[in-house]
Amino acid sequence: MAQTTLKLEGLTCQHCVGSVTSELQALPGVTDVQIDLVNDGVSTATVTSNPTPSIQQFSDAVAEAGYSVVE
């Protein structure tokens, strides 16, 4: 199992967290998603997976929920 940390922009509430979590969990190989919500800042998502999706797959999933991955 590998862990990937993503920095997320635009999340402001638990509904946002739920939307992103659902999209990330739908990716093949993802077994767990933990999001640390930072209001009006950059939140972090720790994704456990095997195999690990590509950064593009992670970005697309987050975008599908209406948010963005930042560097």
Backbone as a printed PyTorch tensor [residue, N CA C, xyz], in Angstrom:
tensor([[[  0.8330,  -1.1860,   0.0000],
         [  0.0000,   0.0000,   0.0000],
         [  0.8790,   1.2500,   0.0000]],

        [[  0.4690,   2.1970,  -0.8110],
         [  1.1970,   3.4640,  -0.8810],
         [  0.2880,   4.5900,  -0.4070]],

        [[  0.9030,   5.6370,   0.1390],
         [  0.1390,   6.8160,   0.5300],
         [  0.5830,   7.9920,  -0.3210]],

        [[ -0.4010,   8.7270,  -0.8030],
         [ -0.1500,   9.9180,  -1.6070],
         [ -0.8060,  11.0890,  -0.9000]],

        [[ -0.0870,  12.1910,  -0.7750],
         [ -0.6430,  13.3920,  -0.1610],
         [ -0.9220,  14.4140,  -1.2550]],

        [[ -2.1580,  14.8900,  -1.2710],
         [ -2.5790,  15.8940,  -2.2530],
         [ -2.9330,  17.1780,  -1.5300]],

        [[ -2.5850,  18.3100,  -2.1210],
         [ -2.9830,  19.6080,  -1.5830],
         [ -4.1970,  20.0530,  -2.3900]],

        [[ -5.2660,  20.4030,  -1.6710],
         [ -6.5380,  20.7240,  -2.3060],
         [ -6.9510,  22.1590,  -2.0240]],

        [[ -7.5150,  22.8000,  -3.0440],
         [ -7.9360,  24.1850,  -2.9180],
         [ -9.4350,  24.2870,  -3.1250]],

        [[-10.0790,  25.1380,  -2.3360],
         [-11.4880,  25.4240,  -2.5400],
         [-12.4410,  24.7500,  -1.5680]],

        [[-11.9610,  23.8410,  -0.7390],
         [-12.8390,  23.1580,   0.2010],
         [-13.1650,  24.0810,   1.3790]],

        [[-14.4540,  24.1820,   1.7250],
         [-14.8440,  25.0780,   2.8080],
         [-15.6960,  24.4150,   3.8810]],

        [[-16.1640,  23.1650,   3.6370],
         [-17.0660,  22.5380,   4.5980],
         [-16.9930,  21.0110,   4.4880]],

        [[-17.7190,  20.3410,   5.3780],
         [-17.7200,  18.8810,   5.3710],
         [-18.3860,  18.3150,   4.1150]],

        [[-19.3120,  19.0580,   3.5230],
         [-19.9280,  18.5970,   2.2680],
         [-18.8560,  18.5410,   1.1740]],

        [[-17.9830,  19.5470,   1.1340],
         [-16.8720,  19.5570,   0.1710],
         [-15.9950,  18.3220,   0.3910]],

        [[-15.6740,  18.0660,   1.6430],
         [-14.8350,  16.9110,   2.0000],
         [-15.5000,  15.6230,   1.5160]],

        [[-16.7990,  15.5010,   1.7470],
         [-17.5270,  14.3120,   1.3310],
         [-17.5170,  14.1180,  -0.1740]],

        [[-17.6810,  15.2060,  -0.9210],
         [-17.6840,  15.1300,  -2.3810],
         [-16.3350,  14.6650,  -2.9170]],

        [[-15.2620,  15.2520,  -2.4050],
         [-13.9200,  14.8840,  -2.8580],
         [-13.6000,  13.4500,  -2.4370]],

        [[-13.9640,  13.0910,  -1.2110],
         [-13.7120,  11.7390,  -0.7270],
         [-14.3890,  10.7090,  -1.6280]],

        [[-15.6430,  10.9470,  -1.9780],
         [-16.3820,  10.0120,  -2.8420],
         [-15.7120,   9.8390,  -4.1980]],

        [[-15.2840,  10.9480,  -4.8030],
         [-14.6390,  10.8780,  -6.1170],
         [-13.3010,  10.1420,  -6.0420]],

        [[-12.5150,  10.4170,  -5.0000],
         [-11.2190,   9.7530,  -4.8630],
         [-11.3890,   8.2640,  -4.5720]],

        [[-12.3750,   7.9060,  -3.7460],
         [-12.5920,   6.5010,  -3.4150],
         [-13.0620,   5.6940,  -4.6240]],

        [[-13.6030,   6.3700,  -5.6330],
         [-14.0710,   5.6810,  -6.8320],
         [-12.9190,   5.2780,  -7.7590]],

        [[-11.7250,   5.8250,  -7.5140],
         [-10.5750,   5.4800,  -8.3560],
         [-10.1290,   4.0460,  -8.0790]],

        [[ -9.7010,   3.3240,  -9.1250],
         [ -9.2350,   1.9460,  -8.9290],
         [ -8.0300,   1.8850,  -7.9960]],

        [[ -8.0720,   0.9880,  -7.0310],
         [ -6.9470,   0.7910,  -6.1250],
         [ -7.0030,   1.6050,  -4.8460]],

        [[ -7.8670,   2.6220,  -4.7860],
         [ -7.9380,   3.4740,  -3.5910],
         [ -8.6880,   2.7340,  -2.4880]],

        [[ -8.0440,   2.6310,  -1.3120],
         [ -8.6500,   1.9200,  -0.1920],
         [ -9.0480,   2.8470,   0.9540]],

        [[ -8.4360,   4.0440,   1.0400],
         [ -8.7650,   4.9620,   2.1300],
         [ -8.4520,   6.3900,   1.7200]],

        [[ -9.2860,   7.3230,   2.1780],
         [ -9.0740,   8.7460,   1.9290],
         [ -9.3120,   9.4870,   3.2380]],

        [[ -8.3350,  10.2650,   3.6710],
         [ -8.4590,  11.1050,   4.8600],
         [ -8.1670,  12.5440,   4.4430]],

        [[ -9.1070,  13.4480,   4.7130],
         [ -8.9220,  14.8480,   4.3250],
         [ -8.8850,  15.7200,   5.5690]],

        [[ -7.8480,  16.5590,   5.6410],
         [ -7.6920,  17.5480,   6.7090],
         [ -8.1710,  18.8780,   6.1510]],

        [[ -9.3750,  19.2990,   6.5550],
         [ -9.9970,  20.5130,   6.0370],
         [ -9.3880,  21.7530,   6.6680]],

        [[ -8.9550,  22.6910,   5.8290],
         [ -8.4580,  23.9860,   6.2820],
         [ -9.3320,  25.0350,   5.5970]],

        [[-10.2320,  25.6550,   6.3690],
         [-11.1290,  26.6670,   5.7960],
         [-10.3370,  27.8330,   5.2320]],

        [[-10.7020,  28.2490,   4.0190],
         [-10.0470,  29.3800,   3.3460],
         [ -8.5410,  29.1850,   3.2180]],

        [[ -8.1180,  27.9460,   3.0340],
         [ -6.6970,  27.6610,   2.8710],
         [ -6.5190,  26.4280,   2.0160]],

        [[ -5.3640,  25.8060,   2.1480],
         [ -5.0610,  24.6030,   1.3800],
         [ -5.2650,  23.3850,   2.2820]],

        [[ -6.2510,  22.5720,   1.9420],
         [ -6.5310,  21.3440,   2.6840],
         [ -5.6270,  20.2360,   2.1470]],

        [[ -5.4480,  19.1810,   2.9270],
         [ -4.6410,  18.0610,   2.4530],
         [ -5.4630,  16.7700,   2.4840]],

        [[ -5.2360,  15.9550,   1.4670],
         [ -5.8590,  14.6410,   1.3960],
         [ -4.7530,  13.6050,   1.4070]],

        [[ -4.8840,  12.6140,   2.2670],
         [ -3.9570,  11.4860,   2.2890],
         [ -4.7250,  10.2930,   1.7230]],

        [[ -4.2360,   9.7840,   0.5920],
         [ -4.9180,   8.7060,  -0.1180],
         [ -4.0650,   7.4380,  -0.0420]],

        [[ -4.6550,   6.3600,   0.4600],
         [ -3.9860,   5.0670,   0.5250],
         [ -4.4840,   4.2350,  -0.6460]],

        [[ -3.5400,   3.6300,  -1.3920],
         [ -3.9440,   2.8840,  -2.5810],
         [ -2.9200,   1.8280,  -2.9760]],

        [[ -3.4070,   0.8650,  -3.7440],
         [ -2.5430,  -0.1590,  -4.3360],
         [ -3.3150,  -0.8160,  -5.4780]],

        [[ -2.9740,  -0.5760,  -6.7250],
         [ -1.8950,   0.2940,  -7.1890],
         [ -2.2720,   1.7680,  -7.0280]],

        [[ -1.2870,   2.6420,  -7.1680],
         [ -1.5010,   4.0680,  -7.0070],
         [ -1.9430,   4.6950,  -8.3250]],

        [[ -3.0890,   5.4030,  -8.3170],
         [ -3.5000,   6.1260,  -9.5200],
         [ -2.4860,   7.2140,  -9.8640]],

        [[ -2.5120,   7.6700, -11.1080],
         [ -1.6020,   8.7390, -11.5260],
         [ -2.0610,  10.0720, -10.9440]],

        [[ -1.1530,  11.0330, -10.9200],
         [ -1.5010,  12.3770, -10.4520],
         [ -2.6370,  12.9430, -11.3020]],

        [[ -2.6300,  12.6440, -12.6140],
         [ -3.7000,  13.1200, -13.4910],
         [ -5.0430,  12.5250, -13.0710]],

        [[ -5.0530,  11.2420, -12.7160],
         [ -6.3000,  10.6110, -12.2580],
         [ -6.7930,  11.2560, -10.9640]],

        [[ -5.8700,  11.5270, -10.0380],
         [ -6.2450,  12.2120,  -8.8080],
         [ -6.8180,  13.5950,  -9.1190]],

        [[ -6.1280,  14.3510,  -9.9700],
         [ -6.5660,  15.7060, -10.3270],
         [ -7.9350,  15.6910, -10.9860]],

        [[ -8.1460,  14.7360, -11.8980],
         [ -9.4330,  14.6330, -12.5880],
         [-10.5590,  14.3130, -11.6080]],

        [[-10.2940,  13.4200, -10.6610],
         [-11.3150,  13.0580,  -9.6730],
         [-11.6790,  14.2570,  -8.7980]],

        [[-10.6720,  15.0030,  -8.3600],
         [-10.9170,  16.1880,  -7.5290],
         [-11.6710,  17.2400,  -8.3450]],

        [[-11.3030,  17.4130,  -9.6140],
         [-11.9860,  18.3710, -10.4910],
         [-13.4400,  17.9690, -10.7140]],

        [[-13.6920,  16.6680, -10.7900],
         [-15.0700,  16.1680, -10.9590],
         [-15.9490,  16.5960,  -9.7780]],

        [[-15.3360,  16.7090,  -8.6040],
         [-16.0610,  17.1500,  -7.4120],
         [-16.1760,  18.6870,  -7.3560]],

        [[-15.4610,  19.3770,  -8.2590],
         [-15.5520,  20.8360,  -8.3200],
         [-14.4270,  21.5780,  -7.6450]],

        [[-13.3170,  20.8920,  -7.3650],
         [-12.2030,  21.5090,  -6.6560],
         [-10.9120,  21.2740,  -7.4360]],

        [[ -9.7760,  21.7240,  -6.9000],
         [ -8.5370,  21.5530,  -7.6400],
         [ -7.3860,  21.1130,  -6.7480]],

        [[ -6.4630,  20.3670,  -7.3690],
         [ -5.2300,  19.9610,  -6.7070],
         [ -4.2020,  21.0480,  -7.0090]],

        [[ -3.4710,  21.4880,  -6.0050],
         [ -2.4420,  22.5200,  -6.1900],
         [ -1.0790,  21.9400,  -5.8580]],

        [[ -0.0430,  22.5750,  -6.3850],
         [  1.3340,  22.1160,  -6.1430],
         [  1.7630,  22.4960,  -4.7390]]])
